[in-house]
């Protein structure tokens, strides 16, 4: 078995689950402009249907 170590700064975004979630959200919304309450609400609801794991 071969193990490769990766060194990251102590507070690197790779270790922060919120940062990973933002990446998923950005891919899901694809840069769409959320310019109304309705559009923002429907986009937020659709996030609940994503698989985040």
C-alpha positions as CSV (number, residue, x, y, z in Angstrom):
1,X,0.0,0.0,0.0
2,X,1.2,3.5,-0.9
3,X,0.2,6.6,1.0
4,X,0.7,10.1,-0.3
5,X,0.5,13.0,2.1
6,X,-0.8,16.3,1.1
7,X,0.0,19.3,3.2
8,X,-2.5,22.2,3.5
9,X,-2.4,25.2,5.7
10,X,-4.4,24.7,9.0
11,X,-7.4,26.7,7.8
12,X,-7.4,25.6,4.2
13,X,-10.8,25.7,2.4
14,X,-10.4,22.0,1.7
15,X,-11.1,21.2,5.3
16,X,-14.0,23.6,5.7
17,X,-17.3,21.9,4.7
18,X,-19.0,25.3,4.1
19,X,-16.5,26.1,1.4
20,X,-17.2,22.8,-0.3
21,X,-20.9,23.5,-0.1
22,X,-20.4,26.9,-1.8
23,X,-18.6,25.1,-4.6
24,X,-21.6,22.8,-5.1
25,X,-24.0,25.7,-5.0
26,X,-22.0,27.7,-7.6
27,X,-22.1,24.7,-9.9
28,X,-25.8,24.2,-9.3
29,X,-26.8,27.8,-10.0
30,X,-24.3,28.1,-12.9
31,X,-23.8,31.8,-12.3
32,X,-27.5,32.6,-12.7
33,X,-28.4,36.1,-11.5
34,X,-30.7,35.8,-8.5
35,X,-32.5,39.1,-9.0
36,X,-35.8,38.5,-7.4
37,X,-37.1,37.0,-4.1
38,X,-39.1,34.3,-6.1
39,X,-36.0,33.2,-8.1
40,X,-33.8,33.1,-5.0
41,X,-36.5,31.1,-3.1
42,X,-36.9,28.5,-5.9
43,X,-33.2,28.2,-6.3
44,X,-32.8,27.7,-2.6
45,X,-35.5,25.0,-2.5
46,X,-33.9,23.1,-5.4
47,X,-30.6,22.9,-3.4
48,X,-32.4,20.6,-1.0
49,X,-32.7,18.1,-3.8
50,X,-29.0,18.0,-4.5
51,X,-26.8,15.2,-3.3
52,X,-24.0,16.8,-1.3
53,X,-22.1,13.7,-0.4
